[in-house]
Amino acid sequence: MKIVLINPNTGEKERIENEAAWPPLGLLYLGSVLRAEGHEVKVIDNARSGLPVEKLSDRVGRENPDVVGISALTPTFGQAIKIAKAIRERIPETKLVFGNYHATFEHRRLLKKYPFVDCVVLREGERTFPELITALEKGAEMKRVKGIAFRRRGRVVKTPSAELIQELDSLPFPDRSLLEQEYHSELVGILGSAGKFTTLLSSRGCPHGCKYCACSAFSFRRVRFRSPENVVAEMEMLYSQGYEEVGFVDDNLLLNAKRVEKICDLLRARGIKLNLWAEGRVDQATVESLKKLSRAGCRTIYFGIESANQMVLDYYGKTTTPEMSRRAVTNAKKAGIENVIGSFIVGAPIETKRDVERTFNFALGLRGMDFPQMNLLSLTPGMELWNRAVRDGFLNPEKYWEAAVLAVNVLPSFLKEPELIELVNGFYQDFIKRPSYLLSQVWKTLKSEYRLKILLANVKAGSRLTTIKQLWGG
């Protein structure tokens, strides 16, 4: 069969201009599996190309596929619906299938409200989607396919859940030849890499129960690992294809220290020289593991710091402390990782202005942190905070299910959205305008060939100066 897979854009002008930083890895896994079964596959990453809905539907119409699969995360769900509706009008006979986090958690409302969507693949798709394609090809009963939802006689039918894929090594590598553009990594609209860039997934799932994250519900808090040998085989292939930078997009990369260290040892033993990006929890950021990562080429690491207030961390179910975050940043610098980025969340309903300012001051005082990301707490389907807000009667899911909603806009809170945004904007200006920070970043850049290369790439991409002006307050 002929299949088109689409990664939608948000369809909205972002507060900070930001092109798609990372390729749609999930669709590339699907593409690999479908191609292996003899299907013709086209991937359209509209988050990268940014085609208007009409032009995108025209393009899909020219392909005239039998099936269109659309990835639906919460930020892109509204645009995904517009794309699906336009495709249905353009080629009425094609089957429209939704998947990914938002479609999984809201499959009933999705199928009830939008009759042009034929089916939803729930959770992981590499086994389920090909089985669905086979059923459609043979005209078989869809109810025999595990892990899907569809309509029958006006009612939503959900089949028994499919098992999560345990043997991740059995999956083919993502088929990056399906991509139509090159990618680069960005941080709030500023280039964070200068070479040919892609992403890699070495494990799936997370055992932790952070209440602001839907990952635990999506994967039932089960973690599955690819073997170090399998991971490094993919990285060796990427290296041979001219890739220079690889970002790990695991839900919890540092969870198994011995496994991470084995990956690093294999990379060095095989002479694979890639610049690496990683993400990790602060309570797993040991000097030993970070040193291994640094020697294997890790240049940038993200830490989920979230807050300087223990009561807020406890509210989030984070099970970390501010001191752990301070230690993780110190350990990363001791290990020689050049860029340390801290991710924060403000806007919990229990936070006062003073609490938010305490987090800002903590970030300002974190020696070794190169840049902070200040996020506003949003509620989306699948996360525990969303479920709690619904249970407590503060959030009407029938009204809000199609998009994220700021927590302070629906929960009894000390702060409201305009004040929060003003505080965050002020923090960014305070952070980057410090003479000590500017001097330290200039000094680090002058000493680093890697950083200099990124700086030159940003100078060439002059449009990103707009982002710098926004952060600066211009």
Secondary structure, DSSP 8 states (H G I E B T S, - for coil): -EEEEEE----S--SS-----S--HHHHHHHHHHHHTT-EEEEEEHHHH---HHHHHHHHHHH--SEEEEE--GGGHHHHHHHHHHHHHH-TTSEEEEESHHHHHTHHHHHHH-TT--EEE-S--TTHHHHHHHHHHHT--GGGSTTEEEEETTEEEE---------GGGS----GGG-SS-B--EETTEE---S-EEEE--EE--S---TT-SHHHHHTT--EE--HHHHHHHHHHHHHTT--EEEE--SSGGGSHHHHHHHHHHHHHTT---EEEEEE-GGG--HHHHHHHHHTTEEEEEEEEE-S-HHHHHHHT----HHHHHHHHHHHHHHT-SEEEEEEEE--TT--HHHHHHHHHHHHT-TT--EEEEEE-EE-TTSHHHHHHHHTTS--HHHHTTS-EEGGGTS--SS-HHHHHHHHHHHHHHHHT-HHHHHHHHHHHHH-HHHHHHHHHHHHSGGGHHHHHHHHT-
